[in-house]
Amino acid sequence: MNGDAAPAHPMWFRPEHPLVVRVRGLCMAYPEAVEALSHGRCTFRAGKRQFALVGVGAEPAVLFVPDELERPVLLERDDVFVPPYEGAYGWLALRIEPDAGDWELLAELLDTSYRLVALQRQLRALDARET
């Protein structure tokens, strides 16, 4: 083996990509939020649990954990879809570009996603900030 093997997971949206930068601005505002690379993607976590992932293959999209009551309404939208792998675990994805798309909706979806996976102390810190 010559050591030039391709990485196991191609990285379509590197940390400096404009989509990642803009998503990072939303995600890192949460208490104890952490950015980590996982399977060739930038992910954002509340502690150890992921609440956002950037990219579905080469497609510009952000994955999130939806509120189950909102799921049917979200799936009626043209820009929301069930991602191939994470969809089996309840995740959805919103197609979005760095300079186009429903960023207000994405901010709301990421807030819900964070709240669904965050620890109680993280939620207390978030709620304390909002009062």
N, C-alpha and C positions, 0 to 999 in steps of 0.2 A: 504494500500500500504506500502511496507516495505522500500521504498527508494532505492532499489537495481536495479531498472529498467535500462535496457540497454539504452545507449544514443540514441537519435533519429537518429543520423548519425554516423555510425562506422567510425573511422579514420584509413585509411589504410596507409597513408603517413604522419606520425607525423613530427613536425618541425625539429626534429633531424635526420630524415631519410636521407640517402645519396643523394637520388634524390632531395629532397627538398633543402638540403644544396647546391647542385650544381646549381639548378635553382635560388635559392636566390642570389648566387654570380653574376648571369647575371642580374636579375631583380632589385636588390637594387642599382645598379650603375646609374639608371635613376633619374633625378631630381624629388624630392618629392615622390619617390616610397615608398610605405607602404606595409607591410606584414600584413595580417589579416586572422584569421580563419573564415571560412564561410561554413556552412552545412557540417562540418566535414572535410574540406579540407583547405590546405594552399593556399591562394590567394595573388596575388600581384596587387596593384592598383596604378594608376596615379591619385592622389587625391581620389575621391570617386568611380572612374570607374575602374573595373577590366580589366587587360590586360593579366593575366596569372593565371592558376589554375593548381595544381599538382594532378594528378590521375584521372582515370575514374573507379570508384569502386576500385577493387584491382589491376587493370591494370596500370603498370607504363607508364604514358603518361603525356604530358603537353598540356593543352588547350590554344588556342590563337585566336585572332581575325585576320582573313586573309585579305589581300588586295583582293578585289573582282576579279580583273583581274588575280591574281595568283591562285585563288581557283580551277579552272578546272585542272590546271597542278599539283597542290598539291594533288588533289584527285586521280590522276593516280598513285601515289606512294603507295607501299605496307604498308608503315609505317604511313600513314596519313589516318584518318577516321573522320566521323561525330559523335561526342559524343551524347549519348542518349538524354540528356535534353538540354544542351547548343547549340546543333546543330540546334535547331529550331530558335535560335537567331543569326545564322550565324557563330558560333564558329566551329573550327576544332581542332583536337588533333593529336599530333605526338607521336607515341610509342617510348619510349626511356628509357634506363637503366642508372643508375649513371655512369657506366663505359663502356657503349656501345651505339652505335647509332650515328646519325648525329648531333652532338652538334654544329657544325658550322652553319648548316641549322637552328637549334633551335634558336641560337643567332640572326640570321637574322629575323626569324619569330617573335620573341619577340620584336625586334626593331620595326618592322612594327606594331605589335599589340599595343605597347606603343604609337607610333605616331598617331594611329587611335583614341585613346581615351583620350590622354593628352590634357590639357588646353593649350591655346596659350602661356602663360608665361612659362609653363614647356617645351614646344617645343623651345621657344627662349633660355632658359637656356641650353637645350641640344645642340642646334645648336651653341651657343656661346662657349661651351666646345670643340666642334669638329673643330673649326677654329684655 
